[in-house]
Every structure is written in C-alpha cells, then in structure tokens.
Amino acid sequence: MNSKERRHTSLRNAGDINIDYAAYAEFAPKGAVAPKYMGTVVDQYDMNAMGRVQVLRRNFRFISILGFACTLICTWEVILTLLSGVLTDGGTAGLIWGFIIVTVGFSFVFASISEIASMSPTSGGQYHWVSEFAPRRCQKFLSYITGWLTAIGWQCAIVTIAMLAGTIIQGLIVLNDPGYKFERWHGTLLVIAITTFSILFNTFLAKNLPMVEALILIIHVVGLFAIIIPLWVLAPRNNPKSVFTQFNNGGGWNSDGTATLVGFSTTITSMIGYDCSVHMCEEIKDASRTLPKAMMSAVAVNAVLGFIMIITICFTLGDVDNILNTPTGFPFIQIFYNTTQSYAATNVMTAILIVTLTASTITEVATASRQLWSFARDKGLPFSSFFAYVTPGWNIPLNSVLVSLFVTILLSLINIGSYEALTAVVSLTITSLMSAYILSIGCILLKRFRKEPLPYRRWSLGRFGMAINIASMAFLLPVFVFAFFPLTSTVTEQSMNWSVVMYVGLITLASLYYVLLGRHHFVAPVALVRRDEVPLASGARFLA
C-alpha cells in the first residue's frame, strides 16, 4: 500500500479533524467572511485542500439546502406544466412507468455525484471533478468543456423555469378572458419581470435565502395536497387498467417503446438538476457531510411527491384529446377547470404553481451565478475578473448575478422572433447537464477500473461504488441520445428539435476559444489541489 492509500485509510473521523494551522501558517484558514460564516474546521480543511479561499457565507444547513434542491427542481410542478409532450409520446402508462425508470436511474446518478461531492465539496462541481479525476493527458481540456457546458446549461435553466411561469400566467389569462390574444412578446416581458424579481431577491435578500428556502419547501409540499385533494374528490376516475397499460404513440414512431423513450423528456426534466446544491456547497456548513445527505433526501422527497401527482393526474385527467387541445396551452389548467367548474378554484390552484415556479427561478439564479462565478475564478471565461468579483460586505458574486439577468433577457428575446429557437436553447439545459454527469461519473469509474485511490469521503457508496457508477452510465448514455429527438417522427422546421445544433455549436465554440485563448488563461482546478500537503495535527483522526 502506498503512502496516499495509507493516508486515506487512516482517516477515521471526519467530524473530528484537528488541523495544525499554527505550525503551517500558509494553510491557515483564509477568507473574507466573518468567523461565524467560515463553517466547521472540516470545511476549512476541505477549502485548503482544494486551494480555495472562503469568500462566501456558509449559512445553509440541512433543511435549507434540502428546500433549495426540492424547490429548484419542482418535480410535480414540472410534470404538470409539461404534460403535453409525455401524453403525446407515451400516454398515461408511459408517464407512470417512465417516471419510475427515470427516478431509479437518476437515483444512481445523484448517489454517484453525492459521493464525488463529498470528496471535493466545491462550487465548481463537475468541471472541478473532471479536472481532478480525469486522465492527466486530457484533464485541462475536458474540465474546460465541462465548465462551459454547466455554465451555459444553468443560464438556460433560468429561462426555462421563468418561461414556464410566465406562459402559465398567460394561460390563466386565456381561461378567464377568451378574447385575450396569446402574444409571444407578452411572455417575454413576463420572463424578464420574474427574473428581475429573482435577481433582486438574490442581492438584497441574499442573507435570508436559507430561511426562505425552508419556507418554500413547506409551500412545495402543502401545495401538492392543495391541488390533488380537489382532484380526487371532484374528478371522475379513469379505468385503472387503461391508466397503467395504455401507451400512446402520437408522434408516429415505429413502436410504443420508442415513443415512450422520446416522451422521457418530461420526466427527465422533472428529475434532473439536483446537483444545483453542489454549486452552493461553499455556502453550506459542514458541506462534505450535509450536501450528500440533503441531495439524496431531495431526490427521495421529490420522487414521492412527483409519483403522487402522476397517479392523481393520470386517474383524473379525463379525455386526453380535449385537454391537449385546450386554448390555455396547458392541459393541467384545463384539467383543473373541468374538475372544479370554477374559475376561482382554477385560478388558486394554478397560482400555487406560479408561486413555486417563481421560487424555483430564485434558486436557479443562485445556482447559475455561483457556477458562473466559480468557473470565472479559474479564468475559464472571457472577462473572468469581472465575473469572479465578490462584493465586499455582501459576500455574493454580484456581477455574476447581474449577468444572469442580462443573459436571461437576451435569451427570452429570442421568443419574440421564434419560439422554436427558444425551445432549442432551453433544451440545452438537459443535454448540457447530462454531459457533465457523464464526464464526471465516467472519470471516477475509470479510476475505479484502474484501482487508483480516491480521496477520502464522509459519504461513501462503499463496495457498491463501481456498480452504482456503471448503472449511472448505463442510464445516462441512452437517455442523452433520446434527449435530441423531436416529439414526432415526421418533422418540419417548427417541430424539429434544434437542440442538437445548439449543443454542437456550444462544444465547437468552447473548443475554438480554448485553442485560441482559453488554454493560456484557464487554471485547471487540479493545479490548486494539495490534499497531501494540508497537515493534520498529531492524533487527529476521522470517525466513519
């Protein structure tokens, strides 16, 4: 056993680290925040081991970061808003069984990511992990590409959620005023308004974000029951056999199986992105332990809530053709109205979704800005010094937060000219994030195949690590391919899924920039890592 392996196996109690900073002044806790926001001694150890300085406040704890992840993903809300696609390709049976498959698959994925996050709890997330764990000859380039994928992916995610919230408001207006004309520029203005509110919240109320996330978690849970109880009480029931066995192939694919796989886009969107909390980990107290527990708990909570909503909606949706042709543009609004026969009740039930999706936009802005800031501090972007600036006293990356508003406004303007182009942009969220998952988990899996030692982690998959990593890759690779499929087999300019063009364009642009400028400026995170240099005081030990 080599010295590195001996070091990892001797660490027994991660909660009891005693780092001898006095003897090693260069490793003293460094940061621009008050001592109470520096986190635990383990957080300080992790930051020093990764060569980072504490500049953000560690004010998130388990419940607040659990709320952060649950409300950002909005599983049951997203399922409702994206019903059209999965009912066209898959039907009720495709929705139910597809959600189960996707949930199991993403459970493996986020278990793998949780373990990696416990090894390296950094806001950089996947691009840092790829840099640290990829084969040496391709570390820098793969890390750079991963940084671009996640940075752009999370910026697009803001537009995705804000656009859903904005267009639902328009759908509600259509329901109450049939004379209203559904204008795309109205949707764009609503996106800008919702994002502006989220930006203001992430600046002036940033200190209160953890408390607010815990409160929104309550709304997220209670809101589900406020919607499903009227549906179960008032709506007629569909036949159980047809609900669980009737697939739909509205896209004209060669089989129901292919149609169901294409329809996975709804369930994938509802369960992807729990790594959002990773990008907040430099604001989490005791991150290497709290983060993995909160991430996996969020997956479990949202999976249960999502499944309850799916069963409810499949049994109470009524005639599929009727709700798909609703003038509101959202089948769930029509379901609410058909069930309650009340405009007031439908407005209240729909308002719950608007509130939770707006809250999701707030958390999207926080995630996207931290990812942008982290990548910029490693000089991975043009004008990195601007993006990486942290406002003194506020201890937030204010410039990155404001840039998120600017990017969202630019992307939302695309909606005025072409809704299809905007759809391609927002689809980039799914493919970009899945690419980052594949790269980071693939690097860890390769190290396991080669029997190379991994850093100590306080949340470990143990002897099942390799099997779970393999299961993650077996799930991600095929669904990544199907994420580029259009909803129908016969495509037109309007129905084509142009995300493949956007994805290839992003990879090409990032690669060209890397060759021309990026490789000269980008500081690969692995160059800063110094795990074996950060000393432990004599007698320090780790408990499992």
Secondary structure, DSSP 4 states (H G I P E B T S, - for coil): --HHHHHHHH---GGG----TTT-GGGS--BSS-GGGS--HHHHHHHHHTT--B-S---B-HHHHHHHHHHHH-HHHHHHHTHHHHHHBTHHHHHHHHHHHHHHHHHHHHHHHHHHHHHS--TTTHHHHHHHHS-GGGHHHHHHHHHHHHHHHHHHHHHHHHHHHHHHHHHHHHHH-TT----HHHHHHHHHHHHHHHHHHHHHTGGGHHHHHHHHHHHHHHHHHHHHHHHHHHSPPPPHHHHHH---BTT--SSHHHHHHHTHHHHHHHH--GGGGGGGGGGBTTHHHHHHHHHHHHHHHHHHHHHHHHHHHHHH---HHHHHT-TTS-HHHHHHHHHH--HHHHHHHHHHHHHHHHHHHHHHHHHHHHHHHHHHHTT-STTHHHHT--BTTTTB-HHHHHHHHHHHHHHHHHHHH-HHHHHHHHHHHHHHHHHHHHHHHHHHHHHHHTT------SS--GGGHHHHHHHHHHHHHHHHHHTT--SSSS--TTTS-THHHHHHHHHHHHHHHIIIIIHHH---GGGT--GGGS---TT-----
